[in-house]
Amino acid sequence: MGLFSRHKQLKNNLKKGKEVIFLCSFLLLLLSAIQVKAQDPEFSQFYANPIYLNPAFTGTSALPRAVMNYRNQWPKQGNTYTTYNLSIDKFINSTTGGIGIKVMYDRQLNGVINSLNASFIYAEHFNINDQVFFSMALETGFIYKQFNITGLVFPGMINQGNGIITGTYPIPIEGGNKLIPDFSFGTVGQFDEGYFGMALHHLTQPDLAIFNGDQSGKLPLKLTLHAGAKGREFHNGLLSKEFTISPNVVYQQQGDFKQINGGLYLKEDWLTFGLWYRNNLSARPNSMVAMLGYQSDRFQFGYSFDFSLSNTAAYSYGSHEISMIFFFGEYHKRYFNNTMVIPQM
């Protein structure tokens, strides 16, 4: 590639980078006009579920990857809240971006409420220079929500004289299920060994109300802001030459729900430790999250446990989470380095 061509490509990439910044600023302004009330399922191993955290992570690994996640929240009460996630993404050599698919199944209240989310993601990558890298993504898909009242007992079903349960309670349900399109946007950036990003999920605030006349059934817009850095390697005999440290922060807001997470990863060769503190912007802490992981070139495994510090500790008994990441395929030569330095758990 000649000098003129390289200069022209750099100008085009800089122009694209300015467009990304402008679009992000515009979308953030829209957030102030939105009043919302609900909440998505959350995962504690943020970077072991990168596309769920931010769709702009699509195609930012050196190899195609398949990610599987499982979370069991409040296990003391049985399978009260369980969530399964599967995503596959890869860089497309014929373009300057990546594609991915994501499928998530969420089971609440032992199967009373079930949700299936499936989506397709395209991310465009921008190489500003050797130190600055951007990715911007659009996610489109659908949400299927099912409400199962079989086995539930409502007050109107109980005979007040003898306490016997009789008949069924007439609830105005629209068939017990709903299928709605859903759209999300995200952008991530990297400067040297620091990384940062923003994601806006549920741009159209899909109406998932099942009961007739429910005016609060819209799924709120969710804002995620995240940033972190990969620490330097220690070469003075501390554990090993591969020992690194990575501080991170993740802020999420969805309606009245606001949460900030601060964490630290320590990586020693193939072993990774993580510790996160979670707070819902209140005086009382929410939880501490301890993580342990294994990493190799083609496979990564992570386990985490949420220690509840709130007044729900006796009821919830924390949360378990497991993640697995498989890398496959072959390395390909690219005209820019689109590999993010994010942690993998």
N, C-alpha and C positions, 0 to 999 in steps of 0.2 A: 504494500500500500504506500503511495507517494506521500510527500509532505503535505501537499495541497489537500489530498483526500483525507488525511488524518486531521488537518485543521478544520475542514468542513464537518467531519463527523463529530469532533469535539464541540463545535458551535451548536450542532443539532442536539447533542446530548444535554448541553447547558440549557438550551431552550426548553427541552422536555423537563429538566429538573425544576425550572422556574414555574412551569405549568403545574407540576405536582404540588409545589409549595402553595401556589395560589388556590388550587382546588381544595387542599387540606384546610386552609384558613377559611375558605367559604363554607365548608361543611361544618366547621367548628362554630361558626356564627349561627348556623341553623339550630344548633343544639339548644340555645337559650330560649327558643320559642316552644319547646316541646315539654308537655306535662305527661308523665307516664308512671306506671305503678308495678310492673311485674319484674321477673328475673329469670335469666337463663341458668341452666346447670353450669357449675364451675368446676374446673380441674385445678389441683394444686401444683402439678408438675407442668407448669406453663409451657416450657420449651420442649417437653416431650410430647406435646400436642400442638405443634407450631401453627398449623393451618387453622385450628380452632381459635387460637389466640389472635392471629392476624392472617387473613388470606394472602397478604403480600409476601409471606414466607414461601409461597408456592414456587418450586423450582430453584430454591436458593442453596441446595445441598450439592456436593460434588458428584453424587450419584443419585439415581432414582431411589425413592424410599417409600416403604409401606409402614404406617404407624398404627398401632393398636393400643387402645386405652380402656381401662376398666376402673370405675369408681363405685364404692359402696359407702354411702353416707349414712351415719347414725346406725351402725350395724347392731347395736344392742337391742333395737326394736325389730329385728328381722331385716328383710330386704325392702326397707321403707323407701329409700331412694337409691336406685342403681342406674348407672349410665355406662353405655358402651359406645366407643367411637372407633371408626376405621377411616383412614385417609391414605391416598396414594398420590404422589406428585413427582414431577421430573422436569428437567430443563429440556427445551426443544431446540435442537441444534440448528434447524433451518430458520429459526426466528431469534429474537432477542428476549425471549420470555419463557415462562413455564406454564404447565397446565396441571390441574389436580382435580380429584374428586374426594368428597367427604360424605360419610354416612354416620349419623349418630342416632342411637335409640335410647330414650330416657323413660324409665319406669318409676312412677311416684305412687306413694301410699299403697305399696304391695299390689300394684296393677290397676288401681282405680283410674289413674290418669296415665296414658301412654302416648309418647310422641316419637315420631320418626322424621328426622331431618336429612335431606339428601341435596347435594349441590355440586355444581361444576364451577371451577375457578380458572381464570386466566390472569397471569401476572406478567406485566411488561417490565423488563429490567433496563436500567440506565447506568452506564458507566461514565461518571463525570470525569474522573481522572484516576490515577493509581491509588488514591486514598479514599475517594468518595464514591459510594455506590448507592443507588436507589432502586426500589422495586415498588410498583403500584399495581393493585389487583382489583378486579371486580368479581364478585361471587353471585351466582344466580342459582336458585333451586326452589324447593318447596318444603313445607312443614305439614305433616299429617298428624292430627291430634285425635285421640280416641278417649272417650269417657265411658267407663264401665261401672254401672251402678248395681250389677248383680251381686247379691250378698250384703248390700248396705241396708241398714235399718234406719228409717226416718221417723220422727215423732208421730206423724199422721198415720203410720202403719201399726201403732201399738194401741190395743184396746185398753182404755183407761180404767175399766172395771176389773179385768182379770189379768192384764199384762200380756195377753197372748198377741203375737204378731200375726196380723191378718192382712191379706191382699198386698197390693203394691201402692206406692205413693205416686200420684200423677205429677211428674216433673216435666216441664216443657222443654224437652231436649230436641235439638235439630238432628235427629238420627243418631246421636251419640258420637259423631266423628266429623272432622272438618279437614279439608285440603286447601292450602293457601300458598301462593307463590311468595318467595322471600328473596331479598337482595341485600348484599353487604359490600362494603368498600374498605380497603386497607392500603397503607403505605408503610414501608420500612426503609431505613437508611443506615449506612455504615460510614463512619469516618475513622480511618486508621483501625484501632482495635475497640472502638466504641460503637454501639448500635442503639437504635431508637426506632419507635414506630407509633402509629395511630391506626385504630380500626373503628369503623362504625358499622354495627350489625343491625339488621332489620330496618333498612332505610325507609321502607313504606309503612312501617308499623302494622303488620298484618293483623287482622281481626280474627282471633282464635276463640271467640266466645261460643260456647256450646248451648248455654241456656238462652232461650228466647228473651229478648229485651235486656240482656246483659250489656250495659254501657261501658264496662271497664275491662272488656276482654281483649283489647288491643295489646299486642306484644310490643313493649317499649323499645325505642332506640337504645342500643348499648354502646357506650363510648369506652374504649380501652386505650390507655397511654402506657407505653413501656419503654424502658431504657436500661442499658447495662454496659459493662465493659469486661474484656478479657484481661486479667492481670498478667504481669510479666512472669516469666519463668524464673525460678530460684536456682542458681547454679552454685550455691555455696555449701552443698552437701546436705541441705534440708530435705529429707525424705528421698528425693530423686531429682534428676534434671527435668522431669516432666511435671513437676508440681506447679500448679497455677491456681490463681484465685480470681473469682468473678463476682463482683457485686451487682445487684439488679433491683429494680423497683418496677412495680406494676400497679397502675391505678385504673379502677373500673367504676363506671357509673351507669345505672339503669333505673330511671325514674327516681324514686326517693332513696333507692339503695346506692350507697357510696362505700367504696372499699379501697384501701391502700395496702399493698403487700411489699415488704422489703426483705430481700434474701441475699444469701451468700453461698456460692458454690466453691468447693475445694476439690481439685482433681489431682490425683497422684497416679500416674501411669494409667492403668485400666480401671481404677477405682475412683468413684465420685461420691462426695458427701455434700449434702445441701441442708440449709436451715433457713426457714422463712418465718417472718412474723406478720400476722394478718390483723388488721384493725378496721372496723366499720366507721371510722371517724367519730369515735365516742371515747369517753374517759375509760371505759372498761375494755380490755383487750378481747379479741375474738378467739384467736387460736395461734398455736405454734405448729409448724410443719417440719418434720424431720424426714430427710430423704437419703437413700443409699442406692447407688447405681453401678453397673458394670458397662464398660465401653470397649469395643474393638472396632476394627475398620469396617466390618460388615454387619455388626449386631450391637444393639444397646438395650439394656434392661434397667428399669427403675422401679423402686418401691418407696412409697411415702405413707406416713401416718399423720393425720391432723389431731393434735392434742387440743381439745376444746378448753378455753379459759373463761368462757361466758357462763351464764346461769343455766345453760342447757347441758352442761357437762355430765350431770348425773343421768340425764335422759338419753343423750346422743351417743356417748362413748366414742367420740371422734369419728374419723373416716379413714378407710383404706383406699389406696390407689396403686394400680400397677400399669406400667407402660412398657411396650416393646417396639423397637424400631429396627426394621430390616433394610439394608442397603443392597441393591442388586444392579446388574448391568455392567457396562464397561465405561471407563473414563474416556472422555472425548476432549479433544483440543478445542478451546474456545478463544474467540478474539478478545474476550475480557474475562477477568476472574469474578464470577458471580457467586462465590461461596461465602456465606455469612460466617462470622466467628462466634455465633451465639452458643451458649451451652446446650446440651442435649437432654436435660432433665428438668 
